[in-house]
Amino acid sequence: MSSKKTRALKEVIGYLVVAIVASIFAITIRIFIFEPFIVPSTSMSPTLLAGDRVIVNKLAYKLNPVKKGDLIVFHSTIEEGKNLVKRAIAVEGDGIRLTEDGEIYINNELLAEPYLPSDYVVSYENVTLAINENETFGMGDNRNNSIDSRIYGPIPEEEIFGKVIFIYGPLSRFGKINY
């Protein structure tokens, strides 16, 4: 084989090795660290809109517990194979009370919700419950159009797989999520 053919073959093998290593790296990042996710409904409006493309940090809750206010992504507990995004309203050990006046109390303190429009009108059924260990109570920001923990109960910790950290599409909504 001529030296020209040998060099060409080495170059092709070099490109293949780079492509394989890059693919393994990208797949590893997607499986274990960051995953793109498309918001499936209007339940998180106005914070997230149906069709928004977001990045989910899959390590967030491997290292730290869910915090109140986080936008959590989890496997639906009522629809197999469906993933949802909701706002963590209460976490393990919290007591939560919803009122007909549309107020939420966490451990007897009124929950401030600056992410909701100031003119937003909502009312709840009067509900009081305690959030058990390894559970999170999640609600959509679009409270009047959200099937959430008010319907299906607290979310088991093992079903939560990430935290929304960034909107990457559409470009008009590009940016970091404000909690």
Kinemage of the C-alpha trace (Angstrom):
@kinemage 1
@onewidth
@group {chain A} dominant
@subgroup {mainchain}
@vectorlist {calphas} color= white
{ca met a 1} P 0.000 0.000 0.000
{ca ser a 2} L 1.321 3.425 -0.897
{ca ser a 3} L 2.080 5.992 1.789
{ca lys a 4} L -0.650 8.262 0.360
{ca lys a 5} L -3.295 5.539 0.868
{ca thr a 6} L -1.940 4.764 4.332
{ca arg a 7} L -2.208 8.426 5.350
{ca ala a 8} L -5.743 8.655 3.974
{ca leu a 9} L -6.771 5.492 5.850
{ca lys a 10} L -5.238 6.814 9.104
{ca glu a 11} L -7.087 10.097 8.629
{ca val a 12} L -10.422 8.323 8.089
{ca ile a 13} L -9.821 6.149 11.166
{ca gly a 14} L -8.932 9.278 13.142
{ca tyr a 15} L -12.217 10.952 12.156
{ca leu a 16} L -14.159 7.796 13.056
{ca val a 17} L -12.526 7.652 16.486
{ca val a 18} L -13.348 11.327 17.112
{ca ala a 19} L -16.969 10.791 15.970
{ca ile a 20} L -17.368 7.729 18.223
{ca val a 21} L -15.859 9.481 21.260
{ca ala a 22} L -18.028 12.576 20.653
{ca ser a 23} L -21.155 10.405 20.322
{ca ile a 24} L -20.399 8.534 23.546
{ca phe a 25} L -19.770 11.852 25.317
{ca ala a 26} L -23.054 13.380 24.026
{ca ile a 27} L -25.093 10.289 24.922
{ca thr a 28} L -23.563 10.173 28.408
{ca ile a 29} L -24.388 13.842 29.004
{ca arg a 30} L -27.980 13.348 27.850
{ca ile a 31} L -28.565 10.204 29.892
{ca phe a 32} L -26.973 11.371 33.135
{ca ile a 33} L -26.646 15.170 33.241
{ca phe a 34} L -28.784 17.338 30.930
{ca glu a 35} L -31.785 16.464 28.814
{ca pro a 36} L -33.848 18.546 26.417
{ca phe a 37} L -37.568 18.514 27.200
{ca ile a 38} L -40.595 19.978 25.425
{ca val a 39} L -43.252 21.437 27.726
{ca pro a 40} L -46.361 19.351 26.938
{ca ser a 41} L -49.186 21.683 27.988
{ca thr a 42} L -50.257 25.148 29.122
{ca ser a 43} L -50.350 24.112 32.801
{ca met a 44} L -47.168 26.098 33.595
{ca ser a 45} L -48.197 29.278 31.765
{ca pro a 46} L -47.055 32.060 31.961
{ca thr a 47} L -43.691 30.750 33.252
{ca leu a 48} L -43.463 28.026 30.601
{ca leu a 49} L -45.647 27.808 27.518
{ca ala a 50} L -46.812 24.705 25.663
{ca gly a 51} L -44.078 23.801 23.196
{ca asp a 52} L -41.278 25.616 25.035
{ca arg a 53} L -38.031 23.732 24.757
{ca val a 54} L -36.166 23.556 28.036
{ca ile a 55} L -33.040 21.994 29.464
{ca val a 56} L -33.524 19.706 32.455
{ca asn a 57} L -30.690 19.222 34.955
{ca lys a 58} L -30.879 15.520 35.812
{ca leu a 59} L -28.236 15.755 38.553
{ca ala a 60} L -30.049 18.457 40.532
{ca tyr a 61} L -31.853 16.080 42.874
{ca lys a 62} L -29.127 13.467 43.058
{ca leu a 63} L -27.043 16.030 44.953
{ca asn a 64} L -29.670 18.179 46.702
{ca pro a 65} L -33.298 17.881 47.792
{ca val a 66} L -36.174 19.504 45.891
{ca lys a 67} L -36.704 23.093 47.051
{ca lys a 68} L -39.996 24.958 47.174
{ca gly a 69} L -40.388 26.933 43.966
{ca asp a 70} L -38.304 24.596 41.786
{ca leu a 71} L -39.718 23.584 38.418
{ca ile a 72} L -39.568 19.808 38.648
{ca val a 73} L -39.858 17.292 35.826
{ca phe a 74} L -41.243 13.888 36.716
{ca his a 75} L -42.832 10.739 35.409
{ca ser a 76} L -46.605 11.052 35.582
{ca thr a 77} L -48.131 8.972 38.329
{ca ile a 78} L -51.426 8.661 36.418
{ca glu a 79} L -50.387 8.365 32.748
{ca glu a 80} L -47.711 5.795 32.002
{ca gly a 81} L -44.942 7.018 29.725
{ca lys a 82} L -45.803 10.710 30.141
{ca asn a 83} L -43.456 13.253 31.704
{ca leu a 84} L -44.754 16.441 33.324
{ca val a 85} L -43.405 19.700 34.691
{ca lys a 86} L -44.853 21.445 37.762
{ca arg a 87} L -43.713 23.889 40.416
{ca ala a 88} L -42.741 22.371 43.782
{ca ile a 89} L -45.080 24.081 46.250
{ca ala a 90} L -44.418 21.988 49.368
{ca val a 91} L -41.782 19.394 50.219
{ca glu a 92} L -41.485 16.603 52.741
{ca gly a 93} L -42.387 17.628 56.260
{ca asp a 94} L -44.465 20.625 55.150
{ca gly a 95} L -48.105 21.170 55.964
{ca ile a 96} L -50.096 22.717 53.130
{ca arg a 97} L -53.471 24.418 53.220
{ca leu a 98} L -55.383 25.609 50.155
{ca thr a 99} L -58.282 28.029 50.628
{ca glu a 100} L -61.365 29.008 48.649
{ca asp a 101} L -59.866 32.514 48.453
{ca gly a 102} L -57.036 31.155 46.280
{ca glu a 103} L -54.404 31.332 48.977
{ca ile a 104} L -51.831 28.701 49.810
{ca tyr a 105} L -50.365 28.357 53.280
{ca ile a 106} L -47.216 26.363 53.895
{ca asn a 107} L -46.649 25.610 57.577
{ca asn a 108} L -49.271 28.271 58.409
{ca glu a 109} L -47.450 30.994 56.421
{ca leu a 110} L -48.985 32.534 53.302
{ca leu a 111} L -47.031 31.464 50.226
{ca ala a 112} L -45.728 34.417 48.198
{ca glu a 113} L -45.950 33.607 44.499
{ca pro a 114} L -44.211 36.367 42.510
{ca tyr a 115} L -44.148 34.146 39.391
{ca leu a 116} L -47.956 34.426 39.045
{ca pro a 117} L -49.549 37.484 37.397
{ca ser a 118} L -50.719 39.989 40.032
{ca asp a 119} L -54.275 39.954 38.641
{ca tyr a 120} L -54.524 36.155 38.605
{ca val a 121} L -57.787 34.894 40.130
{ca val a 122} L -58.034 31.353 41.412
{ca ser a 123} L -59.898 29.470 44.101
{ca tyr a 124} L -59.287 26.070 45.571
{ca glu a 125} L -61.275 23.553 47.484
{ca asn a 126} L -60.399 23.880 51.147
{ca val a 127} L -57.729 21.240 51.590
{ca thr a 128} L -55.216 20.647 54.360
{ca leu a 129} L -52.600 17.910 54.215
{ca ala a 130} L -49.131 16.971 55.362
{ca ile a 131} L -46.440 16.103 52.859
{ca asn a 132} L -44.812 12.805 53.772
{ca glu a 133} L -41.160 11.870 53.596
{ca asn a 134} L -39.845 11.558 50.020
{ca glu a 135} L -42.803 13.430 48.505
{ca thr a 136} L -43.351 16.814 46.849
{ca phe a 137} L -46.615 18.678 46.263
{ca gly a 138} L -46.507 20.156 42.750
{ca met a 139} L -48.830 22.610 41.029
{ca gly a 140} L -48.938 24.207 37.608
{ca asp a 141} L -48.593 27.998 37.498
{ca asn a 142} L -51.757 28.073 35.385
{ca arg a 143} L -53.786 26.918 38.389
{ca asn a 144} L -57.155 27.074 36.607
{ca asn a 145} L -55.889 24.785 33.840
{ca ser a 146} L -53.569 22.332 35.560
{ca ile a 147} L -53.953 18.732 36.573
{ca asp a 148} L -51.502 18.513 39.438
{ca ser a 149} L -51.060 17.314 43.034
{ca arg a 150} L -54.505 18.682 43.860
{ca ile a 151} L -55.836 15.839 41.672
{ca tyr a 152} L -53.276 13.020 41.866
{ca gly a 153} L -51.674 13.749 45.225
{ca pro a 154} L -48.054 14.375 46.183
{ca ile a 155} L -45.346 13.266 43.775
{ca pro a 156} L -43.088 10.435 44.999
{ca glu a 157} L -39.425 11.479 45.046
{ca glu a 158} L -38.404 8.504 42.880
{ca glu a 159} L -40.581 9.837 40.025
{ca ile a 160} L -38.825 13.236 39.953
{ca phe a 161} L -35.901 13.124 37.535
{ca gly a 162} L -34.820 16.711 37.042
{ca lys a 163} L -35.098 20.465 37.398
{ca val a 164} L -35.880 22.883 34.567
{ca ile a 165} L -32.981 25.331 34.340
{ca phe a 166} L -33.129 27.029 30.949
{ca ile a 167} L -35.436 27.791 28.012
{ca tyr a 168} L -33.684 27.327 24.671
{ca gly a 169} L -36.614 27.611 22.309
{ca pro a 170} L -38.315 29.353 20.782
{ca leu a 171} L -35.599 31.972 20.483
{ca ser a 172} L -37.997 34.727 21.551
{ca arg a 173} L -38.151 33.038 24.995
{ca phe a 174} L -34.463 32.094 25.208
{ca gly a 175} L -33.016 32.433 28.684
{ca lys a 176} L -32.713 31.341 32.254
{ca ile a 177} L -35.810 30.476 34.283
{ca asn a 178} L -36.702 32.976 36.982
{ca tyr a 179} L -37.799 31.206 40.130
